[in-house]
Amino acid sequence: MSQQRARLAPLPGPSPYGAFVAASLLVFLVAMAFAVALPRRAPPRLAPSLAAPDLIIPVDGVAADALVDTWGAARSEGRKHEGIDIMSRAGTPVRAAAAGRIAKLFHSKRGGTTIYQFDRAGHLIFYYAHLRAYAAGLQEGESVEQGQLIAYVGATGNATTPHLHFEIQRAGAKSQWWRGVAVNPYVALKTARLP
């Protein structure tokens, strides 16, 4: 009989922590049930810009944060720099900064081997100077697409180190490649938007 009483003795009461653990487990299971039952939605994403850039950096491998604003810097004979210099190794591909038409392939004492290119509308002139060479088959009057290979970085003309001198000019009323008014290309290249 003493054995029966021992077996029927009440069990010790639950610990206060046991109730907390049981309640936490219940909350977790209810939350998981809701999470599984609710439809899943991906977090909102910003749509990529559908607009293509107006302008690209014309030298392969040069990022926007590597550009240096050399506009207006002093040059020989009291001149001011009317473009920016994009430093790169000799032979690095130079690409059309925007779509347009090759206006003139030209060699000069200061600029060396150069290209003058109009944009599609004929309102802007892109000037590429100190080139090592033109892309094979490039001709005056030829239409070019943005990013098309047009030349290679060099140090021709009065350049002492390989780089691309790049200018943007506003064309005059007669759209003459040699009579543009230079504007600073730095911000345009950094923002990929034409001035």
Backbone as JSON, one array per atom type, in Angstrom:
{
  "sequence": "MSQQRARLAPLPGPSPYGAFVAASLLVFLVAMAFAVALPRRAPPRLAPSLAAPDLIIPVDGVAADALVDTWGAARSEGRKHEGIDIMSRAGTPVRAAAAGRIAKLFHSKRGGTTIYQFDRAGHLIFYYAHLRAYAAGLQEGESVEQGQLIAYVGATGNATTPHLHFEIQRAGAKSQWWRGVAVNPYVALKTARLP",
  "N": [[0.81, -1.19, 0.0], [1.95, 1.22, 0.69], [3.55, 1.52, -1.48], [1.7, 2.04, -3.51], [0.68, 4.47, -2.7], [2.94, 6.0, -2.98], [3.2, 5.94, -5.72], [0.95, 7.37, -6.49], [1.38, 9.85, -5.6], [1.35, 13.38, -5.93], [2.82, 14.97, -8.73], [5.67, 17.14, -8.9], [5.03, 20.69, -9.21], [4.78, 22.72, -12.29], [7.66, 24.47, -13.55], [8.24, 28.06, -13.39], [9.56, 28.92, -15.63], [9.02, 27.06, -17.55], [6.4, 27.59, -18.39], [6.78, 29.99, -19.67], [8.46, 29.25, -21.8], [6.73, 27.5, -23.14], [4.68, 29.27, -23.92], [6.13, 30.99, -25.58], [6.87, 29.23, -27.6], [4.35, 28.63, -28.64], [3.58, 31.17, -29.66], [5.55, 31.47, -31.64], [4.91, 29.31, -33.35], [2.34, 30.06, -34.24], [2.97, 32.45, -35.57], [4.6, 31.45, -37.62], [2.71, 29.93, -39.0], [1.04, 31.93, -40.01], [2.9, 33.23, -41.64], [3.42, 31.31, -43.59], [0.89, 31.03, -44.68], [0.24, 33.55, -45.74], [0.44, 35.41, -48.81], [3.5, 35.58, -50.63], [5.53, 38.38, -51.14], [7.79, 40.05, -53.17], [10.37, 42.3, -52.2], [9.97, 45.78, -52.99], [11.55, 46.92, -55.96], [13.72, 49.28, -57.46], [13.05, 50.31, -60.68], [15.21, 49.75, -63.43], [16.8, 52.43, -65.19], [15.27, 53.29, -68.18], [16.12, 54.91, -70.11], [18.7, 55.43, -72.37], [22.15, 56.32, -71.92], [23.07, 59.7, -72.7], [25.64, 60.22, -73.28], [28.8, 58.66, -73.25], [31.78, 57.77, -71.45], [34.57, 58.24, -73.38], [36.86, 56.6, -73.4], [38.05, 53.36, -73.12], [37.66, 51.47, -70.14], [37.81, 53.54, -68.28], [36.45, 54.92, -65.46], [33.74, 56.99, -64.27], [34.37, 58.21, -61.8], [37.07, 58.47, -61.98], [37.64, 60.59, -63.56], [39.07, 63.82, -64.07], [38.62, 67.22, -63.57], [39.9, 69.24, -65.77], [39.3, 71.47, -67.1], [39.73, 74.78, -68.22], [42.3, 75.06, -67.21], [45.59, 76.49, -67.2], [47.44, 76.87, -70.21], [50.12, 76.66, -72.65], [51.32, 79.71, -74.21], [49.46, 81.45, -73.14], [46.95, 80.35, -73.32], [43.79, 78.78, -72.44], [42.69, 75.68, -71.14], [40.38, 73.89, -73.0], [38.93, 71.58, -72.7], [38.82, 68.26, -71.31], [41.38, 66.18, -69.98], [41.77, 62.81, -70.41], [43.3, 60.38, -68.87], [45.17, 57.56, -69.94], [46.53, 54.39, -70.99], [48.73, 54.24, -73.83], [47.33, 53.27, -76.89], [44.92, 52.36, -75.91], [41.5, 51.66, -76.57], [39.46, 54.17, -78.11], [36.23, 55.39, -78.07], [33.19, 56.35, -79.75], [31.63, 58.97, -78.16], [28.99, 59.63, -78.31], [26.25, 58.94, -80.52], [26.52, 59.81, -83.98], [28.06, 61.72, -86.59], [31.11, 61.51, -88.36], [32.89, 64.35, -88.77], [35.38, 65.46, -89.46], [38.64, 64.24, -90.08], [41.7, 64.94, -88.86], [44.98, 66.38, -88.77], [47.05, 68.13, -86.61], [49.43, 70.56, -85.32], [49.22, 71.09, -82.54], [47.05, 69.4, -81.58], [47.67, 66.97, -82.7], [46.92, 63.82, -84.04], [43.59, 63.91, -84.78], [39.99, 63.86, -84.26], [36.96, 65.2, -85.35], [33.65, 65.17, -84.49], [30.2, 65.29, -85.18], [27.15, 65.43, -83.25], [24.05, 63.56, -83.58], [22.05, 65.44, -84.21], [23.52, 67.54, -85.12], [24.14, 69.7, -83.57], [26.08, 69.66, -81.62], [29.63, 69.33, -81.26], [32.07, 66.89, -81.0], [35.32, 66.6, -79.94], [38.24, 64.85, -80.34], [41.5, 64.37, -79.35], [45.14, 64.0, -79.72], [45.48, 61.42, -80.57], [46.66, 58.08, -81.17], [46.15, 56.56, -83.44], [43.63, 56.2, -86.02], [40.63, 54.19, -86.01], [40.52, 51.27, -88.03], [39.56, 51.88, -91.33], [37.94, 54.09, -90.75], [36.17, 56.95, -91.8], [35.7, 60.31, -93.06], [32.5, 61.79, -92.86], [31.21, 59.47, -92.26], [28.68, 57.69, -90.51], [28.45, 57.09, -87.04], [27.92, 54.94, -84.27], [27.04, 55.27, -80.81], [29.63, 54.31, -78.66], [31.03, 52.96, -80.59], [34.13, 51.83, -81.9], [36.55, 54.2, -82.63], [39.14, 55.18, -82.59], [42.5, 55.25, -81.12], [44.09, 55.77, -77.97], [46.74, 58.11, -77.68], [49.82, 60.02, -77.9], [50.18, 62.17, -79.56], [50.89, 65.27, -81.36], [51.11, 68.1, -79.22], [51.25, 66.65, -76.88], [52.64, 65.17, -73.92], [52.4, 62.87, -72.48], [50.59, 59.77, -72.83], [47.18, 60.26, -73.47], [43.68, 61.1, -73.78], [42.54, 64.02, -75.13], [39.55, 65.56, -74.69], [36.84, 67.3, -75.98], [33.75, 69.15, -75.86], [31.8, 70.98, -78.02], [29.59, 73.64, -78.81], [27.91, 73.84, -81.78], [27.98, 76.35, -84.36], [25.55, 78.37, -86.16], [25.9, 77.56, -88.8], [26.88, 75.04, -88.55], [29.7, 74.38, -88.59], [32.54, 72.46, -88.31], [34.93, 73.47, -87.33], [34.35, 75.76, -85.91], [33.15, 75.77, -83.35], [31.84, 76.52, -80.04], [33.45, 76.0, -77.13], [32.4, 73.97, -74.38], [32.41, 72.96, -70.95], [33.19, 69.6, -70.64], [33.22, 67.96, -68.43], [31.14, 67.66, -66.37], [29.1, 66.72, -68.0], [30.14, 64.22, -68.86], [30.4, 62.95, -66.36], [27.73, 62.72, -65.56], [26.54, 61.49, -67.67], [24.96, 62.89, -69.43], [24.12, 65.12, -72.02], [25.26, 68.52, -72.48]],
  "CA": [[0.0, 0.0, 0.0], [2.82, 2.38, 0.68], [4.02, 1.69, -2.86], [0.63, 2.68, -4.28], [0.63, 5.89, -2.33], [4.1, 6.67, -3.58], [2.94, 6.14, -7.14], [-0.14, 8.31, -6.68], [1.76, 11.15, -5.05], [1.33, 14.39, -7.0], [4.1, 15.36, -9.33], [6.0, 18.52, -8.56], [4.39, 21.67, -10.1], [5.63, 23.18, -13.4], [8.52, 25.61, -13.2], [7.75, 29.28, -14.04], [10.21, 29.03, -16.93], [8.36, 26.13, -18.47], [5.24, 28.28, -18.95], [7.31, 31.01, -20.59], [8.94, 28.53, -22.99], [5.55, 26.99, -23.84], [4.01, 30.42, -24.54], [6.99, 31.45, -26.68], [6.75, 28.25, -28.68], [3.02, 28.82, -29.23], [3.63, 32.4, -30.46], [6.38, 31.18, -32.79], [4.17, 28.43, -34.27], [1.26, 30.85, -34.84], [3.6, 33.38, -36.53], [5.02, 30.66, -38.79], [1.5, 29.55, -39.74], [0.64, 33.12, -40.77], [3.91, 33.5, -42.67], [3.23, 30.34, -44.67], [-0.42, 31.23, -45.29], [0.16, 34.81, -46.47], [1.16, 35.39, -50.09], [4.83, 36.17, -50.56], [5.76, 39.51, -52.05], [9.19, 40.47, -53.25], [10.51, 43.71, -51.82], [9.94, 46.62, -54.18], [12.85, 47.27, -56.53], [13.68, 50.42, -58.37], [13.2, 49.87, -62.06], [16.38, 50.37, -64.05], [16.47, 53.51, -66.12], [15.06, 52.81, -69.54], [16.75, 55.86, -71.01], [20.11, 55.19, -72.62], [22.92, 57.53, -71.63], [23.33, 60.6, -73.82], [27.07, 60.33, -73.48], [29.62, 57.71, -72.5], [33.2, 58.14, -71.36], [35.04, 57.68, -74.64], [38.07, 55.78, -73.28], [37.77, 52.08, -72.47], [38.18, 51.19, -68.81], [37.89, 54.71, -67.41], [35.19, 55.13, -64.74], [33.39, 58.41, -64.04], [35.05, 58.76, -60.63], [38.49, 58.67, -62.3], [37.78, 61.8, -64.36], [39.57, 65.01, -63.38], [38.17, 68.41, -64.28], [41.04, 70.08, -66.15], [38.75, 72.59, -67.87], [40.17, 76.11, -67.84], [43.68, 75.09, -66.72], [46.5, 77.28, -68.05], [48.21, 76.18, -71.23], [51.16, 77.51, -73.24], [50.93, 80.87, -75.01], [48.35, 82.15, -72.49], [45.66, 79.71, -73.62], [43.08, 78.04, -71.39], [42.29, 74.33, -71.58], [38.96, 73.89, -73.37], [38.4, 70.23, -72.63], [39.43, 67.55, -70.19], [42.32, 65.14, -70.36], [41.41, 61.5, -69.85], [44.56, 59.65, -68.88], [45.08, 56.13, -70.2], [47.69, 53.85, -71.7], [48.76, 54.35, -75.29], [46.7, 52.14, -77.56], [43.6, 52.05, -75.35], [40.45, 52.05, -77.52], [38.64, 55.38, -77.96], [34.93, 55.09, -78.66], [32.31, 57.51, -79.96], [30.94, 59.32, -76.9], [27.56, 59.66, -78.65], [26.02, 58.64, -81.94], [26.6, 60.99, -84.83], [28.73, 61.63, -87.89], [32.49, 62.0, -88.37], [32.94, 65.58, -89.57], [36.72, 65.72, -89.98], [39.83, 63.58, -89.58], [42.59, 66.09, -89.02], [46.27, 66.35, -88.08], [47.5, 69.48, -86.32], [50.62, 70.64, -84.48], [48.83, 71.0, -81.12], [46.19, 68.26, -81.28], [48.17, 65.73, -83.29], [45.89, 63.1, -84.79], [42.33, 64.31, -84.15], [38.68, 63.59, -84.87], [35.82, 66.07, -85.05], [32.42, 64.41, -84.72], [28.93, 65.93, -84.83], [26.09, 64.55, -82.72], [23.06, 63.28, -84.63], [21.31, 66.65, -84.58], [24.43, 68.52, -85.68], [24.24, 70.85, -82.67], [27.28, 69.54, -80.79], [30.83, 68.78, -81.87], [32.96, 66.18, -80.07], [36.69, 66.71, -80.43], [39.11, 63.85, -79.75], [42.84, 64.76, -79.79], [46.36, 63.29, -79.32], [45.24, 60.01, -80.88], [47.75, 57.31, -81.79], [45.7, 56.18, -84.79], [42.19, 56.03, -86.23], [40.18, 52.81, -86.21], [40.65, 50.86, -89.43], [38.46, 52.18, -92.23], [37.15, 55.26, -90.35], [36.18, 57.96, -92.87], [34.88, 61.51, -92.9], [31.13, 61.63, -93.34], [30.68, 58.19, -91.79], [27.84, 57.66, -89.3], [28.97, 56.22, -85.98], [27.03, 54.68, -83.14], [27.66, 55.45, -79.5], [30.42, 53.15, -78.25], [31.77, 52.39, -81.72], [35.57, 52.1, -81.91], [36.9, 55.21, -83.63], [40.56, 55.52, -82.54], [43.27, 54.71, -80.01], [44.78, 56.8, -77.18], [48.14, 58.32, -78.04], [50.48, 61.2, -77.36], [50.59, 62.95, -80.73], [50.76, 66.71, -81.19], [51.92, 68.63, -78.12], [51.08, 65.82, -75.66], [53.87, 64.58, -73.41], [52.05, 61.54, -71.98], [49.38, 59.29, -73.5], [45.87, 60.61, -72.92], [42.73, 61.64, -74.75], [41.97, 65.35, -74.89], [38.16, 65.47, -75.16], [36.06, 68.55, -75.9], [32.41, 69.29, -76.41], [31.59, 72.34, -78.5], [28.29, 73.95, -79.42], [28.1, 74.23, -83.18], [27.35, 77.6, -84.77], [24.37, 78.25, -87.02], [26.24, 76.87, -90.04], [27.4, 73.71, -88.2], [31.06, 74.22, -89.08], [33.27, 71.68, -87.31], [36.06, 74.24, -86.82], [33.92, 77.0, -85.28], [32.3, 75.55, -82.19], [32.15, 77.21, -78.78], [33.71, 74.91, -76.19], [31.74, 73.92, -73.07], [33.1, 71.99, -70.09], [32.61, 68.26, -70.78], [33.39, 67.18, -67.21], [29.86, 67.31, -65.76], [28.36, 65.9, -68.98], [30.66, 62.85, -68.79], [30.1, 62.37, -65.05], [26.29, 62.45, -65.45], [26.13, 60.81, -68.9], [23.95, 63.72, -70.06], [24.67, 66.18, -72.84], [25.01, 69.86, -71.93]],
  "C": [[0.86, 1.25, 0.0], [3.4, 2.62, -0.71], [2.97, 2.36, -3.7], [0.56, 4.16, -3.95], [1.8, 6.64, -2.95], [3.86, 6.94, -5.05], [1.87, 7.19, -7.37], [0.2, 9.7, -6.13], [1.79, 12.18, -6.19], [2.73, 14.73, -7.45], [4.4, 16.8, -8.92], [5.4, 19.47, -9.58], [5.35, 22.17, -11.19], [6.47, 24.39, -12.95], [7.98, 26.85, -13.91], [8.38, 29.45, -15.41], [9.56, 28.14, -17.96], [7.16, 26.8, -19.14], [5.69, 29.33, -19.97], [7.76, 30.36, -21.9], [7.75, 28.03, -23.81], [4.82, 28.12, -24.55], [4.81, 30.94, -25.73], [6.89, 30.52, -27.87], [5.41, 28.39, -29.39], [3.0, 30.06, -30.13], [4.42, 32.15, -31.73], [5.61, 30.34, -33.82], [3.02, 29.17, -34.96], [1.84, 31.81, -35.88], [4.04, 32.64, -37.79], [3.81, 30.25, -39.63], [1.01, 30.72, -40.58], [1.61, 33.38, -41.91], [3.74, 32.56, -43.86], [1.92, 30.62, -45.4], [-0.5, 32.51, -46.13], [0.91, 34.72, -47.79], [2.51, 36.09, -49.93], [4.96, 37.27, -51.59], [7.23, 39.87, -52.01], [9.27, 41.92, -52.8], [10.51, 44.58, -53.07], [11.35, 46.95, -54.64], [12.69, 48.48, -57.42], [13.89, 49.89, -59.78], [14.44, 50.52, -62.65], [15.94, 51.43, -65.03], [16.35, 52.96, -67.52], [15.75, 53.72, -70.54], [18.23, 55.53, -71.15], [20.88, 56.46, -72.28], [23.1, 58.38, -72.88], [24.79, 60.51, -74.25], [27.77, 59.24, -72.68], [31.04, 58.25, -72.43], [33.88, 57.47, -72.54], [36.29, 56.81, -74.57], [37.73, 54.5, -72.52], [38.42, 52.0, -71.1], [38.29, 52.37, -67.87], [36.51, 54.93, -66.79], [34.98, 56.62, -64.49], [34.15, 59.0, -62.86], [36.55, 58.95, -60.85], [38.72, 59.95, -63.11], [38.24, 62.96, -63.48], [39.18, 66.22, -64.22], [39.37, 69.32, -64.55], [40.6, 71.26, -67.02], [39.29, 73.92, -67.32], [41.59, 76.2, -67.32], [44.56, 75.85, -67.72], [47.27, 76.37, -69.0], [49.23, 77.16, -71.82], [50.54, 78.66, -74.04], [49.69, 81.57, -74.45], [46.98, 81.55, -72.77], [45.07, 79.06, -72.38], [42.66, 76.69, -71.98], [40.79, 74.3, -71.82], [38.36, 72.5, -73.42], [38.87, 69.59, -71.35], [40.36, 66.5, -70.75], [41.95, 63.86, -69.64], [42.65, 60.62, -69.99], [44.31, 58.16, -69.09], [46.34, 55.68, -70.92], [47.58, 54.09, -73.19], [48.16, 53.08, -75.89], [45.35, 51.74, -77.01], [42.52, 52.5, -76.34], [39.72, 53.32, -77.11], [37.36, 55.11, -78.72], [34.11, 56.36, -78.81], [31.52, 57.76, -78.68], [29.44, 59.36, -77.1], [27.44, 59.27, -80.13], [26.11, 59.92, -82.74], [27.31, 60.72, -86.13], [30.14, 62.2, -87.76], [32.55, 63.19, -89.32], [34.31, 65.76, -90.22], [37.75, 64.84, -89.28], [40.96, 64.55, -89.88], [43.88, 65.88, -88.24], [46.71, 67.79, -87.87], [48.71, 69.44, -85.39], [50.27, 70.45, -83.01], [48.09, 69.7, -80.8], [46.69, 66.93, -81.8], [47.09, 65.11, -84.17], [44.56, 63.33, -84.07], [41.11, 63.85, -84.94], [37.72, 64.67, -84.41], [34.57, 65.28, -85.42], [31.21, 65.26, -84.32], [28.03, 64.93, -84.12], [25.06, 64.38, -83.83], [22.34, 64.53, -85.12], [22.2, 67.7, -85.23], [24.6, 69.75, -84.82], [25.52, 70.84, -81.83], [28.41, 68.92, -81.6], [31.63, 68.11, -80.76], [34.34, 66.17, -80.71], [37.57, 65.76, -79.64], [40.53, 64.15, -80.25], [43.94, 63.91, -79.15], [46.25, 61.8, -79.58], [46.49, 59.35, -81.47], [47.39, 57.0, -83.23], [44.19, 56.13, -84.82], [41.88, 54.54, -86.29], [40.24, 52.5, -87.7], [39.38, 51.21, -90.21], [37.64, 53.4, -91.85], [37.29, 56.35, -91.42], [35.34, 59.17, -92.5], [33.52, 61.27, -93.53], [30.46, 60.35, -92.86], [29.81, 58.38, -90.55], [28.45, 56.7, -88.31], [27.92, 56.08, -84.89], [27.78, 54.93, -81.85], [28.38, 54.17, -79.11], [31.21, 52.5, -79.37], [33.24, 52.78, -81.62], [35.88, 53.1, -83.01], [38.41, 55.49, -83.66], [41.21, 54.84, -81.34], [44.0, 55.86, -79.3], [46.24, 56.87, -77.61], [48.72, 59.52, -77.34], [51.0, 62.04, -78.52], [50.35, 64.44, -80.48], [51.63, 67.18, -80.04], [51.74, 67.86, -76.81], [52.43, 65.26, -75.23], [53.64, 63.18, -72.83], [50.78, 61.08, -72.69], [48.12, 59.7, -72.75], [44.96, 61.02, -74.07], [42.33, 63.04, -74.28], [40.58, 65.3, -75.51], [37.46, 66.79, -74.92], [34.65, 68.32, -76.38], [32.25, 70.75, -76.8], [30.17, 72.48, -79.02], [28.55, 74.46, -80.82], [27.4, 75.56, -83.46], [26.18, 77.32, -85.7], [24.67, 77.46, -88.29], [26.82, 75.49, -89.81], [28.77, 73.47, -88.81], [31.9, 73.55, -87.99], [34.4, 72.48, -86.66], [35.65, 75.51, -86.06], [32.97, 76.79, -84.1], [32.74, 76.38, -81.0], [32.26, 76.13, -77.7], [32.91, 75.09, -74.89], [32.44, 72.84, -72.26], [32.44, 70.61, -70.19], [32.61, 67.44, -69.49], [32.05, 66.72, -66.62], [29.05, 66.42, -66.7], [28.84, 64.44, -68.93], [30.34, 62.19, -67.46], [28.63, 61.95, -64.94], [25.73, 61.69, -66.64], [25.01, 61.57, -69.63], [24.6, 64.85, -70.83], [24.36, 67.55, -72.26], [23.92, 70.6, -72.71]]
}
